[in-house]
């Protein structure tokens, strides 16, 4: 049977719905579910559980850390999930659309074993869970051909790394009810091709003839997102900005001796609003407030001035992040910023600093006898920390540096430039965060920054966002593979 497109399927459902009372796909789903409810009522069908026999191989190939979460797609008897929990110490959520599929001892274990859980779930529909690992054994050959792409897509979107075990031969148990169970019987090469068409990278695979095993991922790592990132303005625009700013009445910031003063860095993430009282207490105790981008205006509205404002983005709209200007604030502006960002700022309290050194080295040498490059990553947070360290500070309280959405909000205030940006799920050690691509880059580069500056700074990252979770995980398990972001 050939596949039908989603448009054809929608049209078919619409044209027949009035005759059938409900969409035909729903009727077919119910028929398939009823088939397996019948099968699981027969003891003969429970004799062999591929998930049980493949568990050790999955653990050897995937090497999931103890405590990692696994989605068991089409869990069947549940014996495979039990093996993953027992042998690997994994937290396994079993998903199956037949409510009677679990063996009795597995169902009893749900009340006593915190590592195991079960949820009735139809893989044809979007799966409402995300996890680091997926485990799918003796399932895909049972899927009707017209649903294979949808099911594979749903599985690949739900788990960062997925282990498939797929039979490539006709079934023997369908005769129990007089109809076949293996509806998509295809060779190893067909399954590999189908997964690759969906954007999956094959980590490992093996063709056994009668069946195959494939370990793959359709997710992209944080390193890859960083690698493929590009400047949001052209190099020519950066050079034009730098040339203009270096000729202005601004001094450069330079190194200072290390001090024991504490600094609170206010980024613009959604959690910032939850810590206003705490920030006020820190300010009252003498902690210096450093604001990043739009957090400057947020602080002004909350009566938190004076502050120290930092900006790095070269686009003109960033000019609003230094308005209104005040003689009581200090401003630390990257030389690559648009000149309008510097308009109206007090020269004695405004300092330039420099990034993108390779592109502007000749301009710096032309206009400065001595200059200092600030390392870091692609966002102002990742530059502000090294810059403040050069200025002598090493103790940081960080607020609003979530690097993820919270209740669908990307900032603690309105910032229309980020509206409508695609959202990507990120799984880090069992927790899922919804992010924009720049947030993923920031998280990956934040980890790189910690590896370089970790012994030079003290970080207290507040909130329940991605960066706070990374710090918490890093304090427990240093340099583990869990830091791969999706």
C-alpha positions as CSV (number, residue, x, y, z in Angstrom):
1,X,0.0,0.0,0.0
2,X,1.5,3.4,-0.9
3,X,1.5,6.3,1.4
4,X,-1.0,9.1,1.1
5,X,-0.2,12.7,1.7
6,X,-1.6,14.6,4.7
7,X,-3.6,16.8,2.3
8,X,-5.2,13.8,0.7
9,X,-5.9,12.2,4.1
10,X,-7.6,15.5,5.2
11,X,-9.7,15.7,2.1
12,X,-10.7,12.0,2.4
13,X,-11.7,12.5,6.0
14,X,-13.8,15.6,5.2
15,X,-15.6,14.1,2.3
16,X,-16.6,10.9,4.1
17,X,-17.2,12.2,7.6
18,X,-20.9,13.0,7.0
19,X,-21.6,9.4,5.8
20,X,-19.6,7.6,8.5
21,X,-20.4,9.8,11.5
22,X,-16.7,10.2,12.4
23,X,-13.5,10.4,10.4
24,X,-12.5,7.1,8.9
25,X,-9.0,7.4,10.3
26,X,-10.5,7.5,13.8
27,X,-12.5,4.3,13.0
28,X,-9.3,2.6,11.8
29,X,-7.5,3.7,14.9
30,X,-10.2,2.2,17.0
31,X,-10.1,-1.0,15.0
32,X,-6.4,-1.3,15.5
33,X,-6.7,-0.6,19.2
34,X,-9.4,-3.3,19.5
35,X,-7.2,-5.8,17.7
36,X,-4.4,-5.4,20.2
37,X,-6.7,-5.4,23.2
38,X,-7.9,-8.8,21.9
39,X,-4.3,-9.9,21.4
40,X,-3.1,-8.9,24.9
41,X,-6.0,-10.9,26.3
42,X,-4.3,-14.1,25.0
43,X,-1.5,-15.5,27.1
44,X,0.3,-16.9,24.0
45,X,1.0,-13.3,22.8
46,X,2.9,-12.5,25.9
47,X,5.5,-15.3,25.6
48,X,8.1,-13.2,23.7
49,X,8.9,-9.6,24.6
50,X,11.6,-8.1,22.2
51,X,11.9,-5.1,24.5
52,X,13.1,-7.5,27.3
53,X,15.7,-9.1,25.1
54,X,17.0,-5.9,23.5
55,X,17.4,-3.9,26.8
56,X,21.1,-4.9,27.4
57,X,22.0,-4.0,23.8
58,X,20.3,-0.6,24.1
59,X,22.2,0.2,27.3
60,X,25.5,-0.8,25.7
61,X,24.9,1.3,22.6
62,X,23.2,4.4,24.0
63,X,25.0,4.5,27.4
64,X,22.3,6.5,29.1
65,X,23.3,8.0,32.5
66,X,21.6,6.6,35.5
67,X,18.4,8.5,36.2
68,X,17.9,9.5,32.6
69,X,14.3,9.4,31.3
70,X,13.3,7.0,28.6
71,X,10.0,6.9,26.6
72,X,9.1,3.3,25.8
73,X,7.0,3.6,22.6
74,X,4.6,0.7,22.4
75,X,5.6,-0.8,25.7
76,X,3.6,-4.0,25.3
77,X,4.1,-6.3,28.3
78,X,6.3,-3.7,30.0
79,X,9.1,-6.3,30.7
80,X,11.5,-4.2,28.5
81,X,10.8,-1.2,30.7
82,X,11.5,-3.2,33.8
83,X,14.8,-4.4,32.4
84,X,15.8,-0.8,31.6
85,X,14.9,0.3,35.1
86,X,16.7,-2.6,36.8
87,X,19.8,-2.8,34.7
88,X,20.3,0.9,33.9
89,X,18.6,2.8,36.7
90,X,16.5,4.6,34.1
91,X,13.2,6.3,34.6
92,X,10.9,4.7,32.0
93,X,7.5,6.1,30.9
94,X,5.7,3.3,29.1
95,X,3.3,4.4,26.3
96,X,0.8,2.1,24.6
97,X,-2.7,2.4,23.2
98,X,-3.9,-1.0,24.6
99,X,-4.8,-0.4,28.3
100,X,-4.5,-4.2,29.1
101,X,-1.0,-4.7,27.6
102,X,1.1,-4.8,30.7
103,X,1.9,-8.0,32.5
104,X,0.3,-8.3,35.9
105,X,3.6,-7.9,37.8
106,X,4.5,-4.8,35.8
107,X,1.2,-3.2,36.6
108,X,1.7,-4.0,40.2
109,X,5.2,-2.5,40.1
110,X,3.7,0.9,39.0
111,X,2.5,1.4,42.6
112,X,5.9,0.5,44.2
113,X,8.6,1.4,41.7
114,X,9.1,5.2,41.2
115,X,11.2,4.6,38.1
116,X,8.2,3.2,36.2
117,X,5.0,4.8,34.9
118,X,2.4,4.0,32.2
119,X,0.2,6.1,30.1
120,X,-2.3,5.2,27.4
121,X,-1.0,6.8,24.3
122,X,-1.7,6.6,20.5
123,X,1.5,7.0,18.6
124,X,-0.4,8.2,15.5
125,X,-1.1,11.4,17.4
126,X,1.4,14.0,18.7
127,X,3.1,12.6,21.8
128,X,2.8,14.9,24.8
129,X,6.1,14.1,26.3
130,X,9.8,14.8,25.6
131,X,12.8,12.8,26.9
132,X,16.5,12.2,26.2
133,X,16.0,8.6,25.1
134,X,13.3,6.6,23.2
135,X,12.9,2.9,23.1
136,X,10.8,1.3,20.4
137,X,10.9,-2.4,20.0
138,X,8.5,-4.7,18.0
139,X,6.3,-1.7,17.1
140,X,7.0,-0.2,13.7
141,X,6.2,-3.3,11.7
142,X,2.7,-3.3,13.3
143,X,1.9,0.2,12.0
144,X,-0.2,0.5,8.8
145,X,1.9,1.8,5.9
146,X,0.0,5.0,5.6
147,X,0.8,5.9,9.2
148,X,4.5,4.9,9.3
149,X,5.8,8.4,8.5
150,X,3.5,10.1,11.0
151,X,4.5,7.6,13.8
152,X,8.2,7.9,13.1
153,X,7.9,11.7,13.0
154,X,6.1,11.7,16.4
155,X,8.6,9.4,18.0
156,X,11.6,11.3,16.6
157,X,10.2,14.6,17.9
158,X,9.5,13.2,21.3
159,X,12.9,11.6,22.1
160,X,16.3,13.0,21.5
161,X,17.9,9.6,20.8
162,X,15.8,6.6,19.8
163,X,16.6,2.9,19.7
164,X,14.4,1.0,17.2
165,X,14.1,-2.8,16.9
166,X,12.0,-3.7,13.9
167,X,10.9,-7.1,12.5
168,X,11.5,-7.5,8.8
169,X,9.4,-10.7,8.4
170,X,5.8,-11.7,8.5
171,X,4.3,-12.4,12.0
172,X,3.2,-15.7,13.4
173,X,0.7,-14.6,16.0
174,X,-1.9,-13.0,13.8
175,X,-3.5,-16.4,13.2
176,X,-4.7,-16.3,16.8
177,X,-7.4,-13.8,15.6
178,X,-7.4,-14.5,11.9
179,X,-5.6,-11.4,10.6
180,X,-2.0,-10.2,10.1
181,X,-0.3,-8.1,12.7
182,X,2.8,-7.1,10.7
183,X,1.4,-4.6,8.3
184,X,4.6,-2.9,7.2
185,X,7.1,-5.6,6.4
186,X,10.2,-4.0,4.9
187,X,14.0,-4.7,4.8
188,X,16.6,-2.9,6.9
189,X,17.6,-0.5,4.1
190,X,14.0,0.7,3.7
191,X,13.8,1.7,7.4
192,X,17.1,3.5,7.3
193,X,16.0,5.4,4.3
194,X,12.7,6.3,5.8
195,X,14.4,7.6,9.0
196,X,17.0,9.6,7.0
197,X,14.2,11.2,5.0
198,X,12.9,12.6,8.2
199,X,16.2,14.1,9.1
200,X,17.5,11.4,11.4
201,X,21.2,10.8,11.8
202,X,22.0,7.1,12.2
203,X,24.3,6.7,15.2
204,X,24.5,2.9,14.9
205,X,22.6,0.2,13.1
206,X,22.7,-3.5,12.3
207,X,20.9,-5.7,9.9
208,X,20.1,-9.2,11.2
209,X,18.0,-10.2,8.2
210,X,14.9,-11.2,10.1
211,X,15.0,-8.0,12.0
212,X,17.1,-4.8,12.4
213,X,18.2,-2.4,15.1
214,X,18.7,1.3,14.5
215,X,19.9,4.0,17.0
216,X,19.4,7.5,15.7
217,X,18.4,11.1,16.4
218,X,16.6,13.8,14.4
219,X,17.6,16.4,16.9
220,X,20.5,18.8,16.5
221,X,23.0,19.4,19.3
222,X,23.8,22.8,20.9
223,X,27.2,22.7,19.3
224,X,25.7,22.4,15.8
225,X,23.4,25.3,16.4
226,X,26.4,27.4,17.6
227,X,28.5,26.3,14.6
228,X,25.8,27.3,12.1
229,X,25.0,30.6,13.8
230,X,25.6,33.8,11.8
231,X,25.9,37.5,12.7
232,X,22.6,39.4,12.7
233,X,24.3,42.2,10.7
234,X,26.9,42.2,8.0
235,X,30.6,42.6,8.8
236,X,30.5,45.9,6.8
237,X,27.9,47.3,9.1
238,X,29.9,46.2,12.2
239,X,33.0,48.0,10.8
240,X,31.0,51.1,10.0
241,X,29.7,51.2,13.6
242,X,33.2,50.6,15.1
243,X,34.8,53.3,12.9
244,X,32.2,55.9,14.0
245,X,32.3,55.0,17.7
246,X,36.1,54.9,18.0
247,X,36.1,58.6,16.9
248,X,33.6,59.6,19.6
249,X,34.3,61.1,23.0
250,X,34.3,57.6,24.7
251,X,37.0,56.0,26.8
252,X,37.8,52.3,26.7
253,X,37.3,50.1,29.7
254,X,40.5,48.3,30.9
255,X,41.5,45.7,33.5
256,X,41.2,46.2,37.3
257,X,42.5,44.3,40.3
258,X,40.2,41.6,41.7
259,X,37.8,42.7,44.4
260,X,35.3,41.0,46.7
261,X,32.3,43.1,45.7
262,X,29.1,41.4,44.6
263,X,27.3,42.1,41.3
264,X,23.7,41.3,40.3
265,X,23.3,40.8,36.6
266,X,19.7,41.4,35.4
267,X,18.9,39.7,32.1
268,X,15.5,40.0,30.5
269,X,14.2,36.4,30.8
270,X,10.6,35.8,32.1
271,X,11.7,34.8,35.6
272,X,13.1,38.4,36.2
273,X,9.7,39.5,37.4
274,X,9.6,36.9,40.2
275,X,12.7,38.3,41.9
276,X,12.0,42.0,42.2
277,X,11.9,42.1,46.0
278,X,15.1,40.0,46.2
279,X,16.9,42.3,43.8
280,X,15.8,45.4,45.8
281,X,17.2,43.8,48.9
282,X,20.5,43.1,47.2
283,X,20.7,46.7,46.0
284,X,19.9,48.0,49.5
285,X,22.8,45.9,50.8
286,X,25.3,47.5,48.4
287,X,25.3,45.0,45.6
288,X,25.9,46.7,42.2
289,X,23.1,46.2,39.6
290,X,24.1,45.5,36.0
291,X,21.4,45.4,33.4
292,X,21.5,43.8,30.0
293,X,19.6,45.2,27.0
294,X,15.9,45.7,27.8
295,X,16.4,45.0,31.5
296,X,17.6,48.6,31.6
297,X,14.1,49.9,30.9
298,X,12.6,47.3,33.2
299,X,14.8,48.5,36.1
300,X,13.9,52.1,35.3
301,X,10.2,51.3,35.6
302,X,10.8,49.4,38.9
303,X,12.7,52.3,40.4
304,X,16.0,50.4,40.6
305,X,18.3,53.1,39.3
306,X,21.3,53.8,39.2
307,X,22.4,50.8,37.2
308,X,25.3,49.7,35.0
309,X,24.0,49.0,31.5
310,X,25.6,46.6,29.0
311,X,24.8,46.3,25.2
312,X,26.5,44.4,22.5
313,X,24.0,43.9,19.6
314,X,24.9,46.0,16.5
315,X,21.3,46.6,15.3
316,X,19.8,50.1,15.5
317,X,16.8,49.1,17.5
318,X,19.1,48.6,20.5
319,X,19.1,52.4,20.9
320,X,16.0,52.2,23.1
321,X,18.0,50.1,25.6
322,X,20.0,53.2,26.7
323,X,17.0,55.6,26.8
324,X,16.3,57.6,28.8
325,X,20.0,58.4,29.4
326,X,21.0,59.4,32.9
327,X,24.1,61.0,34.5
328,X,23.7,58.6,37.5
329,X,24.2,55.4,35.4
330,X,27.3,53.9,33.9
331,X,27.1,52.5,30.3
332,X,29.4,49.8,28.9
333,X,28.7,49.7,25.2
334,X,30.4,47.4,22.6
335,X,32.2,49.4,19.9
336,X,30.2,47.4,17.3
337,X,26.9,48.9,18.5
338,X,25.0,51.3,16.3
339,X,26.1,54.9,17.1
340,X,22.5,55.7,18.0
341,X,22.9,53.5,21.1
342,X,25.5,56.0,22.4
343,X,23.5,59.1,21.5
344,X,22.9,61.3,24.6
345,X,25.0,59.2,27.0
346,X,27.3,60.9,29.5
347,X,30.9,60.7,28.1
348,X,32.5,60.5,31.6
349,X,30.3,57.5,32.5
350,X,30.2,55.7,29.1
351,X,32.9,53.2,28.2
352,X,33.6,51.2,25.0
353,X,34.7,47.6,24.9
354,X,35.5,45.4,21.9
355,X,34.5,42.0,20.4
356,X,34.6,40.5,16.9
357,X,38.3,41.3,17.0
358,X,39.3,39.6,13.8
359,X,37.0,41.7,11.8
360,X,37.9,45.0,13.4
361,X,41.6,44.6,14.5
362,X,42.8,47.0,11.9
363,X,40.4,49.7,13.1
364,X,41.3,49.2,16.8
365,X,45.0,49.5,15.9
366,X,44.3,52.6,13.9
367,X,42.4,54.4,16.7
368,X,43.8,53.0,19.9
369,X,47.4,52.5,21.2
370,X,46.2,49.9,23.7
371,X,42.9,48.0,23.6
372,X,41.5,44.8,25.2
373,X,39.3,42.2,23.5
374,X,36.5,40.7,25.6
375,X,35.9,37.0,24.9
376,X,32.6,35.2,25.3
377,X,29.7,34.1,23.2
378,X,26.9,35.4,21.0
379,X,24.8,37.2,23.6
380,X,25.4,40.1,26.0
381,X,25.2,37.8,29.0
382,X,28.2,35.8,27.7
383,X,30.2,39.0,27.1
384,X,29.2,40.8,30.3
385,X,30.5,38.1,32.6
386,X,34.1,38.1,31.1
387,X,34.0,41.9,30.9
388,X,33.0,42.3,34.6
389,X,35.7,39.8,35.5
390,X,38.2,42.0,33.7
391,X,36.9,44.9,35.8
392,X,37.8,42.9,38.9
393,X,34.4,41.4,39.8
394,X,34.0,37.6,40.4
395,X,30.9,37.1,42.5
396,X,27.7,37.2,40.4
397,X,24.0,36.9,41.2
398,X,22.2,36.4,37.9
399,X,18.5,37.0,37.4
400,X,16.4,36.5,34.3
401,X,19.0,34.5,32.5
402,X,16.6,31.7,31.7
403,X,17.6,30.9,28.1
404,X,14.1,29.4,27.6
405,X,10.5,30.3,27.4
406,X,8.3,30.2,30.4
407,X,4.5,30.0,29.9
408,X,5.3,30.9,26.3
409,X,6.9,34.2,27.3
410,X,10.4,34.9,26.0
411,X,11.0,38.0,28.1
412,X,9.9,39.6,31.3
413,X,8.6,42.5,29.2
414,X,7.4,43.1,25.6
415,X,10.1,42.7,23.0
416,X,8.4,42.3,19.6
417,X,11.7,41.4,17.8
418,X,11.4,38.0,19.4
419,X,7.7,37.4,18.7
420,X,6.8,34.6,16.3
421,X,10.3,33.0,16.4
422,X,10.2,29.1,16.0
423,X,10.3,27.2,19.3
424,X,12.6,24.2,19.7
425,X,12.4,21.6,22.6
426,X,15.6,21.1,24.5
427,X,16.1,18.1,26.8
428,X,18.8,18.2,29.5
429,X,19.0,15.4,32.0
430,X,15.3,14.6,32.0
431,X,14.0,18.2,31.9
432,X,12.5,19.7,28.8
433,X,12.8,23.4,28.0
434,X,11.2,25.3,25.1
435,X,13.7,27.6,23.4
436,X,14.5,29.9,20.5
437,X,17.6,28.9,18.6
438,X,19.6,31.9,20.1
439,X,18.7,30.6,23.6
440,X,20.1,27.2,22.7
441,X,23.3,28.8,21.4
442,X,23.5,30.9,24.6
443,X,23.1,27.8,26.8
444,X,25.8,25.9,24.9
445,X,28.2,28.8,25.0
446,X,27.4,29.4,28.7
447,X,28.7,25.9,29.4
448,X,31.9,26.7,27.4
449,X,32.3,29.9,29.4
450,X,32.0,28.0,32.7
451,X,34.6,25.5,31.5
452,X,37.0,28.4,30.8
453,X,36.1,30.8,33.7
454,X,34.7,28.3,36.2
455,X,37.6,28.7,38.6
456,X,37.6,32.5,38.3
457,X,34.0,33.3,39.0
458,X,31.2,32.5,41.5
459,X,27.8,32.2,39.9
460,X,24.4,32.2,41.7
461,X,21.9,31.7,38.8
462,X,18.4,32.3,40.1
463,X,15.2,30.8,38.6
464,X,14.0,27.5,37.1
465,X,15.3,28.1,33.6
466,X,17.7,26.2,31.4
467,X,20.8,28.0,32.6
468,X,20.0,27.4,36.3
469,X,19.4,23.7,35.5
470,X,22.7,23.5,33.7
471,X,24.5,24.9,36.7
472,X,22.7,22.5,39.1
473,X,23.5,19.5,36.9
474,X,27.1,20.7,36.5
475,X,27.5,20.9,40.3
476,X,26.6,17.2,40.5
477,X,28.2,15.7,37.4
478,X,31.1,17.6,35.7
479,X,31.7,17.4,32.0
480,X,29.1,14.7,31.4
481,X,27.5,14.0,28.1
482,X,24.2,15.3,29.5
483,X,25.3,18.7,28.4
484,X,24.3,17.9,24.8
485,X,21.4,20.1,23.9
486,X,18.7,19.3,21.4
